[in-house]
Amino acid sequence: MLKSKLSAWFAIWMALLTVAFYRWPHMHMLWWGAIGLSSTVGVVVGVLVHRPNRRWPWLLLAAALACFGLGDFLYNVLTDVLGLENPFPSFPDGLYLAMYPLVAAGLLQAVARRISGELCPTDTVARLGGDEFAALIEADSMADLELAAGRIVIALAEPFAVAGETVNGTSSVGLSTTVDAGSAEELMRQADLALYVAKGAGKE
């Protein structure tokens, strides 16, 4: 009941701010700042109320929203209050730039969560670098391994919601087994090779 009430009140509050933004455009600094702050608070409150298993993706998104909202507010202060004409570089520009790695980090955390959600608790997922992940999966056969890889590909094909926008992506998987490699280094090398072959062939 509490979750439903909070969601309803938040939707009404954001709708009122949007109406005020267009109804009284001469006060856009106030309304835009309130929208940015409310978005950040909404994400943080959502994390506290819903208690997701992984909070970091949402908290990173909240930090990104805070950077964007504060950057816009300060930019409006510089241009509308202080009368500066398109100041660059400026402190707001630094806040804008800080937003992108925060969003990327949150998205990568969400990707890792989706991969883990398709595997067993005994399996291990780790990010190798950039947007590449590795998973150590216990499987009885190659067929079971391929089924696990298929589940991951399907999960990652679902769009991500980031700051009110939909982010779509595709994934490719390279498989290797201990039958093909006698060491961890060889196992990774075989998987890496299979991944590049799949990418080159346009396969998922």
Summary of the structure (lengths in Angstrom):
residues: 204
radius of gyration: 22.3
end to end distance: 41.8
largest distance: 69.5
contacts: 544
relative contact order: 0.07
helix: 66%
strand: 8%
